[in-house]
Structure formats: C-alpha cells, structure tokens
Amino acid sequence: MRNKPYCLVTWIICLLAAPITVGAAQEVMLGYANISARVSPLWIAREKGFFSKYGVQLQAVFMPGAPALFATLATGQVQLANSGGSTALGAVAGGLDLKVIGTFTSRIPYDIVASPAIKEAKDLRGKRLGIQAIGGTIWMAGLLGLEHLGLDPRRDSIQVVAAGEQTLLTQALEKGTVDAIVVDSAFSNTLKTRGYSILAELSKSNIPFVSNGIVARGSFLQQQPDVARNVVKGWLEGVAYALSPKMKPAVIAAIMRYLKITDPDLAERGYQDLQQATDRKPFPSLDGLRNVQRLMAQRNPAVAGLKTESLVDGRIMRELDDSGFIDQLYANYGVK
C-alpha cells in the first residue's frame, strides 16, 4: 500500500515530462539537390508557414548531388525528396523503396548551351558537356538532350563533366572549363544575348521527363499517410502562391534571394520559366519515368528490370484533386 502514492507521483511526473503530441506539428525532413526558380514554391511554402498551417514542421535541406540525396534517403535521415526521375530510379535499383507521388514538371525544362565557336550539334563531338552531378536530374536531361540532337556520349566522345549547380555551370562555360552546359531557359536566354549558341531548346521540345518531383520513402507513406498528405497540401499552396499573378513581386524577390542573384532580368526569366514549366495538376508522370528508365537502362542494367508502375503512387494527388482542394487553392490565389 505504501508504494501506491509513490507510483502515482512517478506516473504524474512522467506524464508531465512526456512531449504533448496532440495538435503538435509533425517533424519531417526533406532533401533537395537542385537550386532553380522552379524550387521556389518549396521555399515560399516554408517562409509563409504553409506547412505549419497543415500541421507539419518541415525542414528542407540542400544536398548537392544525387549521391548525397541517395545516402540520406537510404539511412532514413530524410523521408521526402524534391527530386527527378533519374534519382528515384537509381535509388530504387539500389534497393530503396521509394515512390514518386507528384511531378511538378513533366517535361525537360532545360536547354543545351555551347560556346560561341560551337554552331551545330555535330561540333559537340569530342567536347565536354557540363552538368550538375552524375546521376542527377540535369545529367539525365543532358543525355536525353544529346539523344534529341542525334548524339551519343560514347560514340561521339563527349565527356560529361560534373561542374556544380547552374550558376557554377555558367561560370565553367565562360571560363572554357567545359564546351557546353545544360541549364534552365532563364540562364540559356541570358547566355544567348551574349553570343553563346543554343544547340537545343529542350524546354520547348515537350520530351516526357520527371523533374522537380516529390519522392517519398514507401515506409513513410504507409506509416504516416496523413503527414505525407499534409506535406503535399503545404507544397501545393506554395505552388499556388508562386503562380499567382498578384504575388509576382514577392516571388521574384524570393528567386533573387535563394538563387543569390542580383540581376532583375535573370530573376524575371526564372519567374517565367517557373510559370511555363510548372504543371498545374502535378500527378506523377509515368511517361516521364519510362523515358528516363529507357536511357538509364543502357548504363545501369538493374534499372531495366524495374516496373515503373510500381514506383508511382498517385493516391494523394488524386484525392486532393477529386476533393476540389487543388482547384480551390488556385481560385483563392487567382491562378488560371
């Protein structure tokens, strides 16, 4: 009997010390490897508190290159990634259970820009093509772009060089470290005005692709489907904000701040790229995954055996679309 008061006190102390989870925001880690204007909805959603609005405390961490993103997904340090199809396919081929739950850009949004001396695609033979990182989204876009031009890196002795994010790629082209680069149209348009050659406007080719997608660990979707849904809600509101005409000044300011650029014209081009390349209904792109798989399979046999259908989980997007959530968001922000 004498132990009962002690047990009761101990129980009360433990109860008071325990974290209160009712109504508390769920912590989620997300990794991203690309820095471009098309990522601005994610940054804006965090700044404006859209994730918190839906009960999620999201930490977005920049991880330069696909290998770093693979590693954190593999260890479970991050549950979600802002990634392209090549990253997802490569990780799944390596044994990870990942699902593509959304695709904000379902076609190649990049261009291939070359030094002024290179006038035609054939002039790229024996030269160096700069991309962000081997295995990443820009790398895959570059390979698909070369194919679009009738070129093959092995046959035509084109050296693919990892030179960093797009600002660094531009600098590498200017210094002559590489002969051509793969960059957003915002960068390619600026380079064009300075005499550089646009070998391929892939951003206008409508080649199926998976860029700027939402990738999640399969276990995370199974164990915390409500949290995953709330992350998507916050992200979608970031998209609605970024696409809203009345929010243009704030969006351009965010682009300049996060991309660390001071040129208003470049920021404007980035904004236009965001408007043109962003899918209003970001369902997972199966055609884009298949296109990426086809080329990756030539270099990674493990990718060839994957069933792309098994990588896609469109339930959250379908639910939010069927419920009218997406349309209502766009109506609230005046997005057509």
N, C-alpha and C positions, 0 to 999 in steps of 0.2 A: 504493500500500500504506500509505503514511503517513497517508492520510485515513481509513482504516478505524477505528482506535481513536477518532479524533475523532468520527466519525459514530456509533459505538457509544455513546460517552459522551453525545452530544447526544440520541440516541434514549432512553437511560435517563432523562436529566433530564426530557425531555418527558413520558415515561411516568409518572414520579413526580409531575410537576406537574399532570397531567391529572386531572379530577374522577373519583372512583370511583363508577360508576353501579350496580354490582351490589349489589342489596339496598337501595339508597338510595331514600328516599321521593320520589315524583314530585310536583313542584310544580304545583298547579292553582289558578287564580284563579276565584272565583265572586262574582257580584254579586247583591244583593237590594235591592228597593226598598220592601218592606213591613216594618213592625215590629208584630208582634202575637204573641199567645200561640202561634199555630199555627206560628210560625217557630222556636219554642224547641227542637224536635228538632235543627235545624241547629246552633244554638248549643251545645246539650248535646253533640252529637257531636264538636264541636271541643274543648270543655272536657275531655271524658272520653278523648280520644285515639282515638276510633273510626276516624277517617280514617287516622291513622298506623298503626293496627292492621292496616289493609288496604293499607298501602304508599303512602299518599297524604299529601302535605303540603298541606292545603287552606287557602287564605287567603280568607275571606269578607268582602267589602267592602260596606258600606251605601251605596247610591246613591239619593238622594231623587228619585224620579220616573222615569217611563218614558224620557224623553229622554236622561237620563244613562246609563241602562242600555243603550239603543239604541247610543249612541256608543261605549261600551266594547266591546260585542259586535262592532260594525262594524270597529273597529280591531284586534280580536283581543287586547285587553288582558285580557279575561276569556273563558274557554272555556265556562263554565256560568252559568246564572242561576236563581235562585229567583223565578219569575215567573208571571203569569197568562196566560190565552189572548189577551187583547187586546194585550198587549205582544208576544207571539210573532207574532200575525197581522200587526200593524202593521210589525214589523221585516221579516218575510218579504215583505210587499207592497212594502217599500222596497228589496228586493234582497238581503237577507241569507238565507243558507242555514241555517235553524235547524230543530231537531227537538224536539218535546215527547216526552220519554222517560218521564215519570211525572207523575201528578196526585195529590197528597195530599188535595186537596179538590175533589170533582167536582160540587159544587152551591154555590149562592150562600150564603156564611156570614155575610152582613151584614144589618142592619136599617136602615130609614129612620126617623129620629127627628126630630121637629119641636118648635118652641117650643110652650109651653102654649096659646097663642092659636089654634094651628092644630089643629083637631079631626078634620078629614076630608081625604081626598086632594084634593078639589076646592079646598080652601083654600090649596093649594100653588101654585095658578095665580098667575103674576105675582110669585113669590117667588124666593129664592136658595137653591140646593141646594149644600151644601159637600161636596167630595170631596177626595181626597189630591192627585192630579195628573191633568191632562188626558191621556188615552191610557193610563192605568194600570188596574190591576185594579179598584180601588174605583170609578173613573169608570165602567167598563163595568157593574159591578154596580148602580150608581145608575141608569144608563139602562135596564137590564133591570127594575129595580125600578119606575121610573116607568111603563114599559110594563105591568107587572103591575098597577099601580093605574089603568090606563086614561089615563095622561097622556103628553104629548109635549112635550119642552122647547121646540120651535119654536112649535107650535100654541098651547101654553098659557103661552108667555112665561116659562118657568122658566129663570133664569140659573144655569148650572153654574159654581161658583167653586172654584178650586184653593186650598185652605186649609191644606195640610200633613198630616202624619201624624195618627193618630186622637186623640191627646191634644190636639193643636192644633185639630182639628176640634171636639172637645168644648168647648174654650175659646171658639172662634168662635161656637158656638151660644149659650153662656152670655152672651157679650158682645153678642149680637144682630147680629154681623157677617154671619151667614147665618141663614136661617129654618129650615133643616132640614139634616141631615147623614146620611152613610152610614157606619156604624161596625159593629164586631163586636157580637155579642149581649152580650158582657161589659160594654161601655160602654153599650149601649142599656138593659140591665136596671137599671144604676145611675141613669141619667137618668130612667127610668120612675118610680123610687121618689121622685124629686124633682119629679114633676109634669109632665115632658115627655111629649109624645104619641108613641106608636109607630104610625106610619102603615102600616108594612108589616114583618111579621116574615119577611123573606125567608129567614132561616136555617131556617125551618120549612116553606118552600114547595117544596123539592126541585127548584128550577129548575136544569136542567143548566148547568154552568159549568166553567171551568178556573181554579182559584185555588190558590196555593201549589204550583205545579208545578215540575218540573225541566226546564229548557230547555237544550239544548246546541248548539254550532255543529256543523254537519254535517261539516266537515273534521276536527274533533276526534274525533268518533265513528269516522270512517273511519281516521284515522291512529293513534289511541290507544284502541282499544275496551276493552282490559284496564284502562286507567286509569279510563275512564268507568265501567266496571262496579264498580271498587273504590270510587269515589266514592259510587255508589248503595248499595253494601254498608254503608259507614260511616254514611250518612244513614239507612238503614233501621234500623240498630242504635240510632241516636238516637231514631227514632220508637218502637221497641220499649221503650226506656228511659223515654221520656216517657209512654207509655201504661200502663206497669207500675204497678199499684196500690201496690206496696211502695216505689216511688220517688217517690210523690206529694209528700212534703215537699221533696225536692231539686228537683223540677220547679217547684213553686210558688216556691221561692227563686230559681230561675233566671228565671222570669217576672217577678218583682218587680225583680230586678237589671237585666235587659236592657230592660224597659219603664220602668224608673225610677219605679216606683210604690211607695207606702208603705201603701196600703190593702189589708189582707189579704182583705177581702171582694171587692174588684175582682180581685185575683190569683186567688182561688178561682173567680170567674166565668170568668176567662180560661182557667183549667185545665179547667173543664167544657166550655167552647167547644172547646178542643183535643181533648178526648175525643170529643165528639159530631161534630165536623166532619171528623176525620181518617179517610180511607179506609184500612182495614187492608191491602188489596191495591191499591197505588197505580198501577194501569195507566193509561196515557194515556186521557183521556176524549174520544172522538171526538164524542159528542153534545154535550158542553160546548163544544168548539171550533166546531161548527156553529152553535150558538145564539149564540155571540159573533160569529161571522162574519156571521150574518144581520143583526144590528143594526149592526155596523161598516160593512157594505157600503152602508148608506144614507148614510153620511158620507164613505166612502173607496171610490170605485169600484174601485181597484186590489185591494182585499180581496175583492170579489165574484168575481173570476176565479181565485182560489186554490182548489186542490183540497185540502181539509182532510186527506184521507187521506195526502197526501204530507208533511204536517207531523208526522205521528205515527210514532214508531219505538219500538215496544214490545218489541223483542227482548231487551233486558237484563232487564226486569221478568218477561217470560215465562220466560226462562232461570232466573232466581233463584227463581221460583215453582215451576217444574217440578222443579228440583233439590231442593226442600224447604228451601232456605235461609231463606225468609221465615217459614215455619211453625216452623222450629226456633228462630229468633230469638225469636219470640213465646212459644214454650214455655219457653225459657230465662228469660225475664223475667216469666212468669206472666200474659201478656196473652191474653185470650179473644177 
